Amino acid sequence: MSRIVIIGAGQAGGQAAASLRQLGCKDDIYMFGDEPHLPYQRPLLSKQYLSGEHEEGRVFLRARRFYEDQHITLRIGECIERIDVEARAVVTDKGETLEYSDLILATGSRPRRLKIEGSDLDGIHYLRTLDDVALIKKLMQPKKKLAIVGGGYIGLEVASVAKTLGLDVTVIEMEDRILKRVTTPEMSAFYDQLHTGRGVRVLKQTGVSGFAGEDGRVTKVLCGDTEVDADLVIVGIGIIPNVEIAEAAGIQCENGIVTDDHCRTSAPHVYAAGDCSNHPNPLLGRRLRLESVPNAMDQAKVIAANIMGQDKVYAAVPWFWSDQYELKLQMVGFSADGDTQVVRGDQAVNAFAIFYLKGDKLVAVDAVNSARDFMAGRQMYGKKFDARRLADPAVDVKDAVIEG
């Protein structure tokens, strides 16, 4: 019998295994993960799990019984150290060699780390894994001073949870606005006002030069001439795709593991999915690497279909979400692709959407507490719109589409 090996027990890896069985795959399936946990939902870590709304059990994608019933061999807490693409085999960290008929790389990513003075002090944390958050939760006590380095979505989600729990929160961002890498100045300003209005201190154009501490534990974040008191520091300055094992095997990598439109890598019978994958998107007309759960899940399904003999292309409109306080932000596409903005709803009551057009073509939507506009964006992505009618709240979104 053939064997399919999956390196990575995250959402992409877990979905690939499940989809293979759903499609009738009878091959042995081995899934390796370096964390000692069942595959789990990473986005919940900085949201409902951190806040205590969800217990640990609700984070897992599926119960252990599912993998047992589906005859999926979980090798969690184990690593693959080497891939031999010529022999079509992998070697584990215990020296075991396993041949594969197909190999799926779902290696994910890891936090970008600060390497500056004092960065090894206790009390400085990175939020990426279930164990990371389990520890951080114990430390996030009311009135404690929390400094968050990085004003991206992870940092702001943590800030919203921490402020709600009663901590004194400071966000430190080196750019001139928060969320600069991922959204427009208008959305950055909205979220800046949201957080400052809730009592979060937001420092922009502020670089971190080091950390100071007492008895081996952090007490201050050093920002040039400015010092920020901190009982706890969380660093969220981006992630790095885990490509080293692929590179060592001679698989093409460039800002991720390079794949074609079928999620195939440069090595025969080797696929890649999720944060680690640099893939072409025919809908956007360019290559990209997405840090997105929907992307990871959809790519995993495409890989399973292709392993099972189908001829399936990965072509999906990117979408994302972020929960901050009682607001849910849902995004379709990339706002930077637009040259015109159309606002629907009311920012004053935290329920609105911004539609982004390139010419008259819809290329993105940012929807805050406006699920209907988000769904409209997903369904009508790429269609042509009359901007004037789209801006009229009396006109339904679908009625602003230009016929023909």
C-alpha positions as CSV (number, residue, x, y, z in Angstrom):
1,M,0.0,0.0,0.0
2,S,1.2,3.5,-0.7
3,R,2.0,6.1,2.0
4,I,1.2,9.8,2.0
5,V,3.3,11.8,4.4
6,I,2.2,15.2,5.7
7,I,4.9,17.4,7.4
8,G,3.0,19.8,9.6
9,A,0.0,19.2,11.9
10,G,-1.7,22.6,11.6
11,Q,-4.8,23.5,9.8
12,A,-3.4,22.8,6.3
13,G,-2.1,19.4,7.3
14,G,-5.2,18.5,9.3
15,Q,-7.5,19.5,6.4
16,A,-5.4,17.6,3.8
17,A,-5.6,14.4,5.8
18,A,-9.4,14.7,6.3
19,S,-10.0,15.6,2.6
20,L,-8.0,12.7,1.4
21,R,-10.2,10.3,3.4
22,Q,-13.3,12.1,2.3
23,L,-12.3,11.6,-1.3
24,G,-11.9,7.9,-0.7
25,C,-8.1,7.7,-0.3
26,K,-7.1,4.2,1.0
27,D,-3.3,5.0,1.3
28,D,-1.6,5.1,4.7
29,I,-1.5,8.7,5.9
30,Y,1.2,9.8,8.3
31,M,1.0,13.3,9.7
32,F,4.0,14.8,11.6
33,G,3.9,17.8,13.9
34,D,6.6,19.2,16.1
35,E,4.0,20.4,18.7
36,P,2.6,17.9,21.2
37,H,-1.0,18.7,20.3
38,L,-3.7,17.6,17.9
39,P,-4.1,20.0,14.9
40,Y,-5.8,23.2,16.2
41,Q,-7.2,26.5,15.0
42,R,-4.4,29.1,15.4
43,P,-6.6,32.2,14.9
44,L,-8.5,31.5,18.1
45,L,-5.3,31.8,20.1
46,S,-5.2,35.6,20.0
47,K,-8.9,35.9,20.3
48,Q,-11.4,33.6,22.1
49,Y,-8.8,31.3,23.7
50,L,-6.7,34.2,25.0
51,S,-9.7,35.9,26.4
52,G,-10.9,32.7,28.2
53,E,-14.1,32.5,26.1
54,H,-13.1,29.2,24.7
55,E,-11.5,26.3,26.6
56,E,-8.6,24.4,25.1
57,G,-10.8,21.6,23.8
58,R,-12.6,24.0,21.4
59,V,-9.4,25.0,19.7
60,F,-8.8,21.6,18.2
61,L,-9.9,21.0,14.6
62,R,-11.1,17.5,15.4
63,A,-11.1,15.1,18.3
64,R,-8.5,12.4,18.5
65,R,-11.1,9.8,17.8
66,F,-11.5,11.2,14.3
67,Y,-7.9,10.4,13.4
68,E,-8.2,6.9,14.9
69,D,-11.4,6.2,13.0
70,Q,-10.0,7.5,9.8
71,H,-6.7,5.5,10.2
72,I,-4.6,8.7,10.1
73,T,-1.4,8.1,11.9
74,L,-0.5,11.1,14.1
75,R,3.1,11.5,14.9
76,I,2.7,14.7,17.0
77,G,5.7,15.8,18.9
78,E,8.0,14.4,16.2
79,C,9.9,16.2,13.5
80,I,11.0,15.4,10.0
81,E,14.7,16.3,9.7
82,R,15.3,15.5,6.0
83,I,13.6,14.9,2.7
84,D,15.2,12.8,0.0
85,V,13.2,13.7,-3.1
86,E,15.1,11.2,-5.3
87,A,14.3,8.3,-3.0
88,R,10.9,9.7,-2.2
89,A,11.5,9.3,1.5
90,V,11.7,11.3,4.7
91,V,13.9,10.9,7.7
92,T,12.6,11.6,11.2
93,D,14.4,13.2,14.1
94,K,14.7,9.6,15.5
95,G,16.5,8.4,12.5
96,E,13.5,6.5,11.0
97,T,13.2,6.5,7.2
98,L,9.7,6.5,5.7
99,E,9.1,6.2,1.9
100,Y,6.2,8.2,0.5
101,S,4.1,8.1,-2.6
102,D,3.1,11.7,-2.1
103,L,4.5,14.3,0.3
104,I,2.6,17.4,1.6
105,L,4.6,20.3,3.1
106,A,2.4,22.2,5.5
107,T,5.3,23.5,7.6
108,G,3.6,26.8,8.4
109,S,5.6,29.7,9.8
110,R,7.2,31.0,13.0
111,P,7.4,34.4,14.6
112,R,10.0,36.9,13.6
113,R,12.1,37.5,16.7
114,L,13.8,40.5,18.1
115,K,17.6,40.2,18.6
116,I,18.4,43.3,20.6
117,E,19.7,44.2,24.0
118,G,17.7,42.5,26.7
119,S,15.6,40.3,24.4
120,D,16.4,37.2,26.4
121,L,14.8,38.6,29.6
122,D,11.9,36.7,31.2
123,G,8.6,38.2,30.5
124,I,9.1,38.7,26.7
125,H,6.7,36.5,24.8
126,Y,5.7,35.6,21.2
127,L,2.2,34.5,20.5
128,R,2.2,31.7,18.0
129,T,1.4,28.3,19.7
130,L,-1.1,26.8,22.1
131,D,1.6,26.6,24.7
132,D,2.6,30.2,24.2
133,V,-0.9,31.4,24.9
134,A,-1.5,29.0,27.8
135,L,1.5,30.7,29.5
136,I,0.5,34.3,28.5
137,K,-3.0,33.8,29.8
138,K,-1.7,33.1,33.3
139,L,0.4,36.3,33.2
140,M,-2.3,38.6,31.9
141,Q,-3.7,39.9,35.2
142,P,-5.7,43.1,35.8
143,K,-3.7,46.2,36.3
144,K,-0.5,44.6,35.0
145,K,1.4,46.7,32.4
146,L,1.5,45.1,29.0
147,A,3.6,46.4,26.2
148,I,2.9,45.1,22.7
149,V,5.6,45.5,20.1
150,G,4.0,45.7,16.7
151,G,0.7,47.3,15.6
152,G,-0.5,44.5,13.2
153,Y,-3.6,42.4,13.6
154,I,-2.1,40.0,16.2
155,G,-0.9,42.9,18.3
156,L,-4.2,44.7,18.2
157,E,-6.2,41.6,18.9
158,V,-4.1,40.9,21.9
159,A,-4.5,44.6,22.9
160,S,-8.3,44.3,22.8
161,V,-8.4,41.2,24.9
162,A,-5.9,42.6,27.4
163,K,-7.7,45.9,27.8
164,T,-11.0,44.1,28.3
165,L,-9.4,42.1,31.0
166,G,-8.3,45.2,32.8
167,L,-4.6,45.5,31.9
168,D,-2.7,48.7,31.2
169,V,-1.8,48.4,27.5
170,T,0.7,50.2,25.3
171,V,1.1,49.3,21.6
172,I,4.5,50.3,20.1
173,E,4.6,50.6,16.3
174,M,7.6,51.7,14.3
175,E,5.6,52.8,11.2
176,D,3.6,56.1,11.1
177,R,0.4,54.2,11.4
178,I,-0.9,50.9,12.7
179,L,-1.8,48.2,10.2
180,K,0.2,50.0,7.6
181,R,1.3,46.8,5.8
182,V,-2.2,45.4,5.4
183,T,-4.7,48.2,5.0
184,T,-5.4,51.8,4.0
185,P,-4.8,55.0,6.0
186,E,-8.6,55.3,6.6
187,M,-8.8,51.9,8.2
188,S,-5.7,52.5,10.2
189,A,-7.1,55.7,11.5
190,F,-10.4,54.0,12.4
191,Y,-8.6,51.3,14.5
192,D,-6.2,53.8,16.0
193,Q,-9.2,55.8,17.3
194,L,-11.0,52.6,18.4
195,H,-8.1,51.5,20.6
196,T,-7.2,54.9,22.0
197,G,-10.8,55.4,22.8
198,R,-10.8,52.3,24.9
199,G,-7.7,53.5,26.8
200,V,-4.9,51.8,24.9
201,R,-1.8,53.9,24.5
202,V,-0.6,53.8,20.9
203,L,2.9,54.9,20.1
204,K,3.6,55.3,16.4
205,Q,6.9,56.0,14.7
206,T,8.6,54.4,17.7
207,G,11.3,51.8,17.3
208,V,12.3,49.5,20.1
209,S,16.0,49.7,20.8
210,G,16.2,47.2,23.7
211,F,14.7,46.0,27.0
212,A,15.7,46.6,30.6
213,G,15.0,44.4,33.6
214,E,15.5,43.5,37.2
215,D,16.5,40.1,38.5
216,G,16.4,38.7,35.0
217,R,12.8,39.9,34.2
218,V,11.8,42.6,31.9
219,T,10.6,45.9,33.4
220,K,10.9,48.4,30.6
221,V,10.9,48.6,26.8
222,L,13.5,51.0,25.6
223,C,12.5,53.2,22.6
224,G,15.3,55.6,22.1
225,D,14.7,58.5,24.5
226,T,11.4,56.9,25.6
227,E,10.9,54.1,28.1
228,V,7.7,52.1,28.5
229,D,7.1,50.4,31.8
230,A,6.1,46.7,31.3
231,D,5.4,43.7,33.5
232,L,4.8,41.7,30.4
233,V,5.9,42.2,26.7
234,I,4.3,40.5,23.7
235,V,6.1,40.8,20.4
236,G,4.2,40.6,17.1
237,I,6.3,41.8,14.3
238,G,5.5,39.3,11.6
239,I,6.2,35.7,10.7
240,I,8.7,33.8,8.7
241,P,7.7,30.8,6.5
242,N,9.3,27.5,7.4
243,V,11.1,26.6,4.2
244,E,14.4,25.3,5.5
245,I,13.6,21.6,5.1
246,A,12.4,22.2,1.6
247,E,15.5,24.3,0.7
248,A,17.8,21.6,2.0
249,A,16.0,19.1,-0.3
250,G,16.6,21.2,-3.3
251,I,13.0,22.3,-3.7
252,Q,12.6,25.8,-5.1
253,C,11.9,28.4,-2.5
254,E,11.4,32.2,-2.7
255,N,9.4,33.9,0.0
256,G,8.0,30.5,0.7
257,I,7.9,27.2,-1.1
258,V,7.2,27.9,-4.7
259,T,4.2,26.0,-6.2
260,D,2.3,25.9,-9.4
261,D,-1.5,26.4,-9.7
262,H,-2.1,22.8,-8.6
263,C,-0.1,23.4,-5.4
264,R,2.8,21.2,-6.7
265,T,6.4,22.1,-5.8
266,S,9.4,21.8,-8.1
267,A,9.9,18.2,-6.8
268,P,7.8,15.4,-8.2
269,H,5.0,14.2,-5.9
270,V,5.6,17.0,-3.4
271,Y,3.0,19.6,-2.6
272,A,2.9,22.6,-0.3
273,A,0.0,24.5,1.4
274,G,-0.6,27.2,3.9
275,D,1.7,30.0,5.2
276,C,4.7,28.3,3.7
277,S,3.4,28.3,0.2
278,N,4.2,30.9,-2.5
279,H,1.6,30.3,-5.2
280,P,0.1,31.9,-8.3
281,N,-3.4,33.4,-8.0
282,P,-5.0,33.6,-11.4
283,L,-7.8,35.9,-10.1
284,L,-5.2,38.5,-8.9
285,G,-2.8,37.9,-11.7
286,R,0.3,37.5,-9.5
287,R,2.1,35.2,-7.1
288,L,1.7,35.7,-3.3
289,R,2.2,34.0,0.0
290,L,-0.9,34.3,2.3
291,E,-1.0,34.1,6.0
292,S,-4.6,33.0,6.0
293,V,-6.7,30.1,7.3
294,P,-9.1,30.0,4.3
295,N,-6.0,29.8,2.0
296,A,-4.5,27.0,4.0
297,M,-7.8,25.0,4.1
298,D,-8.6,25.5,0.4
299,Q,-5.1,24.6,-0.7
300,A,-5.2,21.5,1.4
301,K,-8.4,20.5,-0.4
302,V,-6.9,21.1,-3.8
303,I,-3.9,19.0,-3.0
304,A,-6.1,16.1,-1.8
305,A,-8.1,16.3,-5.0
306,N,-5.0,16.3,-7.2
307,I,-3.4,13.4,-5.3
308,M,-6.7,11.5,-5.9
309,G,-6.3,12.0,-9.7
310,Q,-8.4,15.1,-10.2
311,D,-7.1,18.1,-12.2
312,K,-7.8,20.9,-9.8
313,V,-6.5,24.4,-9.9
314,Y,-6.2,26.6,-6.8
315,A,-8.0,29.9,-7.6
316,A,-9.7,31.6,-4.7
317,V,-10.4,35.2,-3.7
318,P,-8.3,35.8,-0.5
319,W,-10.3,36.7,2.6
320,F,-9.4,37.3,6.2
321,W,-10.9,38.4,9.5
322,S,-10.0,40.0,12.8
323,D,-11.9,40.2,16.1
324,Q,-11.2,43.3,18.2
325,Y,-13.4,44.2,21.2
326,E,-17.0,43.7,19.9
327,L,-16.0,44.5,16.3
328,K,-15.6,41.9,13.6
329,L,-13.5,43.0,10.7
330,Q,-14.0,40.8,7.5
331,M,-11.8,41.5,4.5
332,V,-12.0,40.3,0.9
333,G,-9.1,40.9,-1.5
334,F,-6.4,43.6,-1.0
335,S,-7.4,47.2,-0.5
336,A,-4.1,48.4,-1.9
337,D,-5.3,47.1,-5.3
338,G,-8.0,49.8,-5.5
339,D,-7.9,53.3,-6.7
340,T,-11.4,54.4,-5.5
341,Q,-13.1,53.9,-2.2
342,V,-16.8,53.8,-1.6
343,V,-18.1,53.8,2.0
344,R,-21.4,52.2,2.9
345,G,-22.8,52.3,6.5
346,D,-21.8,54.5,9.4
347,Q,-18.3,54.5,11.0
348,A,-19.7,56.5,13.9
349,V,-21.7,53.4,15.1
350,N,-19.0,50.9,14.1
351,A,-21.0,49.3,11.3
352,F,-19.8,50.0,7.8
353,A,-17.9,48.7,4.8
354,I,-15.4,50.2,2.4
355,F,-15.6,48.9,-1.2
356,Y,-12.5,49.3,-3.2
357,L,-12.7,49.7,-7.0
358,K,-10.0,49.6,-9.6
359,G,-11.6,51.6,-12.4
360,D,-15.1,50.2,-12.0
361,K,-14.0,46.7,-11.0
362,L,-14.5,45.5,-7.4
363,V,-11.1,44.4,-6.0
364,A,-11.6,44.5,-2.2
365,V,-14.0,45.1,0.7
366,D,-13.3,45.9,4.3
367,A,-16.4,45.3,6.4
368,V,-16.7,46.1,10.1
369,N,-19.7,44.5,11.8
370,S,-21.3,44.2,8.3
371,A,-21.4,40.6,7.4
372,R,-23.8,41.3,4.5
373,D,-21.4,43.6,2.8
374,F,-18.6,41.1,3.3
375,M,-20.6,38.3,1.7
376,A,-21.5,40.6,-1.2
377,G,-17.8,41.3,-1.6
378,R,-17.0,37.6,-1.8
379,Q,-19.8,36.9,-4.2
380,M,-19.3,39.9,-6.5
381,Y,-15.5,40.2,-6.5
382,G,-14.3,41.2,-9.9
383,K,-17.7,42.6,-11.1
384,K,-18.0,46.1,-12.4
385,F,-19.9,48.6,-10.3
386,D,-21.5,52.1,-10.6
387,A,-19.6,53.9,-7.8
388,R,-22.3,56.5,-7.5
389,R,-25.1,53.9,-7.0
390,L,-22.8,51.8,-4.7
391,A,-22.4,54.9,-2.4
392,D,-26.2,55.3,-2.1
393,P,-27.4,53.5,1.0
394,A,-30.8,53.1,-0.5
395,V,-29.4,51.0,-3.3
396,D,-28.7,47.3,-2.7
397,V,-25.1,46.3,-3.5
398,K,-26.2,43.9,-6.2
399,D,-28.2,46.6,-7.8
400,A,-25.1,48.8,-8.2
401,V,-23.5,46.2,-10.5
402,I,-23.1,47.4,-14.1
403,E,-24.8,44.9,-16.5
404,G,-22.7,43.5,-19.2
